[in-house]
Amino acid sequence: MPKTSVIVPVYNVQDYLQKCVDSVLAQTEQDWELILVDDGSGDGSGPLCDSLAQSDPRVRVIHQENRGLGGARNTGIEAAQGQWLLFPDSDDWLEPQTLERALSTGEGAGADMVCFGFRSVDKEGRELGVFREEFPEGQGLSPKSRRDLLLMAPSACNKLYRAELFRRAGVRYPAKVWYEDIRTTMKLVPRCEKIVFTGFVGYNYLQRAGSIMNSAQLPRNREIIEAFADILGWYREQGLFEEYRQELEYLAVFHAYLAASVRVLRADPGHPLLGELAAYVQREFPQWRANPYLPRMGRKRRLLLALLNRRMYRAVKLLFQAKG
């Protein structure tokens, strides 16, 4: 039985998959299996998966009809034999020591989830930015005593998970939706006994045209409302809503109001979705302006939030144009 199952959803990424797989093969920790889930690709990704599997017996391929990123991850979870799970995206890549350092940190702290840093890069390999969480490193932190753990970046890719966590929480990724990470990570966090952080920057996130974060499909940004309806409903069903009310309120303000609004108005300052996003958060959390976590946003984001509250949408767009 391998120690870690590395699960990579594959969909029309023929030009990028080799680099992702090579980064797994190059890991200094070699006790792993790699599960490539070909999610109904229409390019040459499926045959490439089969070819890559012939190079190493630890590489397995599952071909399926398209179920979206979340559905492909779920297929990998069900097939996984490892004690730990890692979810790189197929157009990104790992640093050679990522798995070794994450495992060492997670096992040393007795954690269910390990979070490490990531860098954003462009197609030319230029570093665009580095992200690390601002939590104490190397310590096993409990969500029961540190409810602010819920405020971590929800990305699935810069985390190593104990496989038992998914079974214990009964949580899976939603299929064929946007914002599948936040819908899932925010449900896993309160089911963790311990979460541990390392400042090691172990993941490289490629920002490319056509990726979901650069998509011009503005109406689909409404799915953040559906995502939070799902999250808040789950917390209520689990009897956890009041315990985590302030954290959920902040997350709604940050993701469903601020971040989603900025994405929309940078393309269309007159889009009707802007009013819908504001109304949703106001309806769910009418006292959100008093949230104690708002100072965490930093000065720039608080300025953007103030402009949004005044519906000064064109001013926000001008700020980003000036920056560019």
C-alpha positions as CSV (number, residue, x, y, z in Angstrom):
1,M,0.0,0.0,0.0
2,P,1.5,3.4,-1.0
3,K,1.9,6.1,1.6
4,T,0.4,8.8,-0.7
5,S,-2.0,8.8,-3.6
6,V,-1.4,11.7,-5.9
7,I,-4.7,12.3,-7.8
8,V,-4.5,14.4,-11.0
9,P,-7.7,15.2,-12.9
10,V,-7.0,15.4,-16.7
11,Y,-9.1,17.3,-19.2
12,N,-7.7,18.6,-22.5
13,V,-4.2,19.4,-21.1
14,Q,-2.0,17.6,-23.6
15,D,0.5,20.4,-23.7
16,Y,0.9,20.6,-19.9
17,L,0.4,17.1,-18.5
18,Q,4.0,15.8,-19.1
19,K,5.5,18.5,-16.8
20,C,3.0,17.8,-14.0
21,V,3.7,14.1,-14.2
22,D,7.5,14.6,-14.4
23,S,7.3,16.6,-11.2
24,V,5.6,13.7,-9.4
25,L,8.2,11.2,-10.7
26,A,11.0,13.5,-9.4
27,Q,9.7,13.6,-5.8
28,T,12.4,12.8,-3.2
29,E,9.7,10.8,-1.4
30,Q,9.1,7.9,-3.7
31,D,6.4,5.9,-1.8
32,W,3.4,7.0,-3.8
33,E,0.9,6.1,-6.5
34,L,-0.2,8.5,-9.2
35,I,-3.8,8.3,-10.4
36,L,-4.5,10.1,-13.7
37,V,-8.2,10.5,-14.1
38,D,-8.9,11.2,-17.8
39,D,-12.2,13.1,-17.5
40,G,-13.4,12.6,-21.1
41,S,-10.7,14.6,-22.8
42,G,-11.2,15.5,-26.4
43,D,-7.6,16.1,-27.3
44,G,-4.6,13.7,-27.0
45,S,-4.6,13.7,-23.2
46,G,-6.2,10.3,-22.8
47,P,-3.6,8.4,-24.9
48,L,-0.8,10.5,-23.3
49,C,-2.0,9.3,-19.9
50,D,-1.8,5.7,-21.1
51,S,1.7,6.3,-22.4
52,L,2.8,7.9,-19.2
53,A,1.5,4.9,-17.2
54,Q,3.7,2.6,-19.2
55,S,6.8,4.3,-17.9
56,D,6.2,3.6,-14.2
57,P,4.1,0.9,-12.5
58,R,3.1,3.4,-9.8
59,V,1.1,5.3,-12.4
60,R,-2.5,4.3,-13.0
61,V,-5.0,5.7,-15.4
62,I,-8.8,5.9,-15.1
63,H,-10.8,6.9,-18.2
64,Q,-14.3,8.2,-17.6
65,E,-17.0,10.4,-19.2
66,N,-16.7,14.1,-18.3
67,R,-17.7,14.8,-14.7
68,G,-15.8,18.0,-14.1
69,L,-12.9,18.7,-11.8
70,G,-14.7,17.7,-8.7
71,G,-16.1,14.5,-10.2
72,A,-12.6,13.5,-11.4
73,R,-11.2,14.0,-7.9
74,N,-13.9,11.9,-6.4
75,T,-13.1,9.1,-8.8
76,G,-9.5,9.3,-7.6
77,I,-10.5,9.4,-4.0
78,E,-12.5,6.2,-4.4
79,A,-9.7,4.4,-6.2
80,A,-6.9,5.7,-3.9
81,Q,-5.0,3.2,-1.8
82,G,-2.7,5.7,0.0
83,Q,-2.9,6.9,3.5
84,W,-2.6,10.5,2.3
85,L,-4.0,12.3,-0.7
86,L,-2.6,15.1,-2.8
87,F,-4.5,16.9,-5.6
88,P,-2.3,18.7,-8.1
89,D,-4.0,20.2,-11.1
90,S,-2.8,18.8,-14.4
91,D,-1.3,22.1,-15.7
92,D,0.7,22.8,-12.5
93,W,3.7,21.1,-11.0
94,L,5.3,20.3,-7.7
95,E,8.7,21.1,-6.3
96,P,10.9,17.9,-5.8
97,Q,10.7,18.0,-2.0
98,T,7.0,18.8,-1.7
99,L,5.7,15.4,-0.8
100,E,8.6,14.6,1.5
101,R,8.4,17.8,3.5
102,A,4.6,17.7,3.7
103,L,4.5,14.1,4.9
104,S,7.2,14.8,7.5
105,T,5.3,17.9,8.8
106,G,1.9,16.1,8.8
107,E,3.1,12.9,10.5
108,G,5.2,14.9,13.0
109,A,2.2,17.0,14.1
110,G,-0.3,14.1,13.9
111,A,-2.3,16.3,11.5
112,D,-5.2,15.5,9.2
113,M,-4.3,18.4,6.8
114,V,-1.0,19.9,5.8
115,C,-0.9,23.3,4.1
116,F,2.2,24.5,2.2
117,G,3.0,27.6,0.2
118,F,2.5,28.1,-3.6
119,R,3.8,30.5,-6.2
120,S,2.0,31.8,-9.3
121,V,3.9,31.7,-12.5
122,D,3.2,32.6,-16.1
123,K,3.7,30.5,-19.2
124,E,7.3,31.8,-19.5
125,G,8.0,30.6,-16.0
126,R,8.2,34.1,-14.5
127,E,7.2,34.2,-10.9
128,L,4.1,36.4,-10.4
129,G,3.7,36.0,-6.6
130,V,4.2,33.8,-3.6
131,F,1.5,32.9,-1.1
132,R,2.0,31.5,2.4
133,E,-0.6,31.3,5.2
134,E,-0.1,33.5,8.2
135,F,-0.5,30.8,10.8
136,P,2.2,29.4,13.1
137,E,4.3,26.8,11.3
138,G,5.0,23.3,12.4
139,Q,2.3,23.2,15.2
140,G,-0.8,21.0,15.0
141,L,-3.6,23.5,15.3
142,S,-7.2,22.5,16.3
143,P,-10.2,24.1,14.6
144,K,-12.0,23.9,17.9
145,S,-9.6,26.3,19.5
146,R,-8.6,28.2,16.4
147,R,-11.8,28.8,14.5
148,D,-9.9,31.2,12.3
149,L,-8.4,28.2,10.5
150,L,-11.6,28.4,8.5
151,L,-10.2,31.5,6.9
152,M,-7.3,29.8,5.1
153,A,-7.1,29.9,1.3
154,P,-9.6,27.2,0.2
155,S,-7.5,25.8,-2.7
156,A,-7.2,22.0,-2.7
157,C,-3.9,21.9,-4.5
158,N,-1.5,23.2,-1.8
159,K,-2.7,20.7,0.8
160,L,-1.9,17.2,1.8
161,Y,-4.9,15.3,3.3
162,R,-5.1,12.2,5.4
163,A,-7.4,9.9,3.4
164,E,-9.3,9.0,6.5
165,L,-10.5,12.6,6.8
166,F,-12.7,12.3,3.7
167,R,-14.2,9.1,5.0
168,R,-14.7,10.5,8.5
169,A,-16.2,13.8,7.2
170,G,-18.3,12.1,4.5
171,V,-17.4,14.9,2.2
172,R,-16.7,14.8,-1.5
173,Y,-16.2,17.4,-4.2
174,P,-19.2,18.6,-6.1
175,A,-19.2,17.8,-9.8
176,K,-19.4,20.2,-12.8
177,V,-19.5,23.4,-10.8
178,W,-17.2,26.4,-10.1
179,Y,-15.9,27.0,-6.6
180,E,-15.7,23.2,-5.9
181,D,-12.6,23.9,-3.6
182,I,-14.3,26.2,-1.2
183,R,-17.4,24.0,-1.0
184,T,-15.2,21.1,0.1
185,T,-12.3,22.6,2.1
186,M,-14.7,24.6,4.3
187,K,-16.5,21.3,5.2
188,L,-13.3,19.4,5.9
189,V,-11.7,22.0,8.2
190,P,-14.0,21.5,11.2
191,R,-13.7,17.8,10.9
192,C,-9.9,17.9,11.3
193,E,-8.4,17.1,14.7
194,K,-5.3,19.1,13.7
195,I,-4.1,21.2,10.8
196,V,-0.4,22.1,10.3
197,F,1.3,24.7,8.2
198,T,4.7,24.8,6.6
199,G,6.2,27.8,4.9
200,F,7.8,25.6,2.2
201,V,6.7,26.8,-1.2
202,G,6.0,23.4,-2.8
203,Y,3.5,24.1,-5.5
204,N,3.6,26.0,-8.8
205,Y,0.3,27.4,-10.1
206,L,0.3,28.2,-13.8
207,Q,-1.8,31.2,-14.7
208,R,-2.8,30.8,-18.3
209,A,-5.5,32.1,-20.7
210,G,-8.5,29.9,-20.7
211,S,-8.1,28.7,-17.1
212,I,-11.2,29.1,-14.8
213,M,-9.8,32.1,-12.9
214,N,-9.3,34.0,-16.2
215,S,-12.6,33.0,-17.8
216,A,-14.8,35.7,-19.3
217,Q,-17.9,33.7,-18.5
218,L,-19.2,36.4,-16.2
219,P,-22.6,34.9,-15.4
220,R,-21.0,31.8,-13.9
221,N,-19.6,33.9,-11.1
222,R,-23.1,33.6,-9.7
223,E,-22.2,30.1,-8.7
224,I,-20.4,31.6,-5.6
225,I,-23.8,32.3,-4.2
226,E,-24.8,28.7,-4.8
227,A,-21.5,27.6,-3.2
228,F,-22.2,29.6,-0.1
229,A,-25.8,28.4,0.1
230,D,-24.3,24.9,0.1
231,I,-21.7,25.7,2.7
232,L,-24.1,27.5,5.1
233,G,-26.7,24.8,4.7
234,W,-24.1,22.1,5.6
235,Y,-23.0,24.1,8.7
236,R,-26.6,24.4,9.8
237,E,-27.3,20.7,9.2
238,Q,-24.1,19.8,11.2
239,G,-25.1,22.1,14.1
240,L,-21.9,24.2,13.5
241,F,-23.4,27.4,12.2
242,E,-23.5,29.4,15.4
243,E,-20.1,28.2,16.5
244,Y,-18.5,29.4,13.2
245,R,-20.9,32.3,12.4
246,Q,-18.2,35.0,12.5
247,E,-15.8,33.0,10.3
248,L,-18.6,32.1,7.8
249,E,-19.7,35.7,7.7
250,Y,-16.2,36.9,6.9
251,L,-15.8,34.2,4.2
252,A,-19.1,35.3,2.6
253,V,-18.0,39.0,2.6
254,F,-14.5,38.1,1.2
255,H,-15.4,35.5,-1.5
256,A,-19.1,36.1,-2.4
257,Y,-19.0,39.9,-2.2
258,L,-15.6,41.4,-2.6
259,A,-13.7,38.9,-4.7
260,A,-16.6,37.9,-6.9
261,S,-17.7,41.5,-7.4
262,V,-14.1,42.6,-8.4
263,R,-13.9,39.8,-11.0
264,V,-17.2,40.9,-12.5
265,L,-16.8,44.6,-12.5
266,R,-13.3,44.5,-14.0
267,A,-15.0,43.2,-17.2
268,D,-18.4,44.9,-16.9
269,P,-19.1,47.7,-14.2
270,G,-22.7,47.7,-15.1
271,H,-23.4,43.9,-14.8
272,P,-26.6,43.1,-12.8
273,L,-24.8,40.4,-10.9
274,L,-23.0,43.0,-8.8
275,G,-26.2,44.0,-7.1
276,E,-27.2,40.3,-6.6
277,L,-23.9,39.5,-4.9
278,A,-24.3,42.5,-2.5
279,A,-27.9,41.6,-1.7
280,Y,-27.1,38.0,-1.0
281,V,-24.4,38.8,1.6
282,Q,-26.6,41.5,3.2
283,R,-29.5,39.1,3.4
284,E,-27.5,36.3,5.0
285,F,-25.4,38.5,7.3
286,P,-27.0,41.9,7.8
287,Q,-24.5,42.9,10.5
288,W,-21.4,41.9,8.5
289,R,-19.8,45.4,8.7
290,A,-19.1,44.7,12.4
291,N,-17.2,41.5,11.7
292,P,-14.1,41.3,13.8
293,Y,-12.0,39.7,11.0
294,L,-12.4,42.6,8.5
295,P,-9.1,44.2,9.4
296,R,-7.4,41.0,8.1
297,M,-8.3,42.1,4.6
298,G,-5.6,44.7,4.6
299,R,-5.8,48.4,3.6
300,K,-6.3,47.8,-0.2
301,R,-9.1,45.3,0.1
302,R,-10.9,47.4,2.7
303,L,-10.7,50.3,0.3
304,L,-12.2,48.2,-2.5
305,L,-14.9,47.0,0.0
306,A,-15.7,50.6,0.8
307,L,-16.0,51.5,-2.9
308,L,-18.3,48.5,-3.5
309,N,-20.5,49.6,-0.6
310,R,-20.9,53.0,-2.3
311,R,-21.5,51.3,-5.6
312,M,-18.5,53.2,-7.0
313,Y,-17.8,50.4,-9.5
314,R,-16.0,52.4,-12.1
315,A,-13.6,53.6,-9.5
316,V,-12.7,50.0,-8.7
317,K,-12.1,49.3,-12.3
318,L,-9.9,52.4,-12.7
319,L,-7.8,51.3,-9.8
320,F,-7.0,48.0,-11.5
321,Q,-6.4,49.8,-14.9
322,A,-4.0,52.1,-13.2
323,K,-2.2,49.2,-11.6
324,G,-1.9,47.5,-15.0
